[in-house]
Amino acid sequence: KIKSLMSKKIKEKSNGSTAKKNKAVSNKADNGSTNGNIFKFRALIESEEEDVIREIEIFDGQTFEEFHEAIKKAFNFSGKQMASFYLSNDEWEKGKEIALVPMEVDAAEDGEEVLVMSETTLKQLIKKTKTKLLYVFDFLLMWNFYLELLSISEPEKRAKYPRCIKKIGKAPAQNSKKINKLTDEDEEMLKE
């Protein structure tokens, strides 16, 4: 239910900018940052109170770690909690994982090698608009973010990337979520 609700919320908040066709062109920004195109993402945080959305622009050649930091900043989160991105589909299912820290293959949910944020650029995995990603921040509190690539464009002169260009709603306090207690079944699984 939450997957279709999040999809619906993202579509409702769309300002129609995704309907435009975007031309991908290589260019260098005047600020000396990374060469390439700008990816504009919409980020929706899972919140019970209100829709909280941010639009973030970032160079396609920047790393997932830089994107991770930009999302934290846009939502006023901080700290060094564990986090991962997951490639996703229209149903918001987890796909390929890009983790903040290196993980063993055994630790991956699907048994595949897990990519590392600091070593993986956005353009390595993202090739077209409407690509969806899940971003999970703080594995104890499990903040879920639903990300969609809205457009690919040229960088603006003298602009610094990544940057948050639009804010809708007040971000929840980072520690406002309660940690779910483990069930007996969870505790048994952890003992194994």
RAKA-V874373 format. One record per helix or strand of 2 or more residues. SS is the DSSP state (@ for helix, = for strand). FROM is the first residue (numbers start at 1). LEN is the number of residues. If there is no record, write none. Layout:
SS&FROM&LEN + SS&FROM&LEN
This chain:
@&2&12 + @&17&3 + =&38&8 + =&52&8 + @&64&11 + =&83&6 + =&97&3 + @&105&3 + =&115&2 + @&117&3 + @&122&4 + =&132&6 + =&143&11 + =&163&6 + @&184&8
